[in-house]
């Protein structure tokens, strides 16, 4: 009987989002609800398995690990692509990697949750009510303010549309953005440095590439207004984390609203957990009922296809 591992299922989402009965009739399925960072402990955990189901990029599967898993023949990844899997190594080792569809509304909706929470000081106001208090501060209006979007792709365009609905002026920048594409989205294209200077909220929606990694550094943060917020629900490593922490501690910018981080789960003693000008959520942009139903439902379909030797929807890096 094949052995299948389901990794990083923090909320027991696999069992409630899909019917695994057809898989369990033919394979031993083990669900892990915790995350393992230690390389040796992860290796020992995965050695007994023929297939691994990964939730997005929570557990990277790089060549040094894959080369030490001789039983592994199938990786079921959620989402259409997974940059944390070494696709070249998997192909060389005859490990098939499958993909799934997804729901595109989660990230833009969470982005707006972060923007609204930062504008109206929701963490502090919620804490005050729970502690028996009342109003603690004065919120900022969105109408008439400027939203700067770096990366006007599918997610960025959805975020821009909501910004316009709130009466914000929306500007955008990006390596391949043209005036025509910006106008189609109802926004104005500007140079990134000008965007950073003008925006009251700077929201990142770039794909993570070698070129974009660390693209928001001390230099870029230095252009931002002291009243501006940086919002990141895309990828943590788009931002130089040390530079951001320094800017937040110095009050160089008003704050940061973050859903993604360099290291996840975020270490217990990390400054982002305690800095008063940080609104932080635990990478929940894609964590929705509809998304999980697609992710795990199609994971089950891919596993059945693999067990049956049928064609599989393969993934890309």
Secondary structure, DSSP 8 states (H G I E B T S, - for coil): -EEEEE---TT-HHHHHS--HHHHTTEEEEE--S----HHHHHHHHTT-SEEEE-TTSS-B-HHHHTT-TT--EEEESSSB-TTB-HHHHHHTT-EEE-----TTHHHHHHHHHHHHHHTTHHHHHHHHHTT----------TT-EEEEE--SHHHHHHHHHHHHTT-EEEEE-TT--HHHHHHTT-EE--HHHHHHH-SEEEE-----TTTTT-B-HHHHHHS-TT-EEEE-S-GGGB-HHHHHHHHHHTSSSEEEES--SSSS--TT-GGGT-TTEEE--S-TT--HHHHHHHHHHHHHHHHHHHHT----B-B-
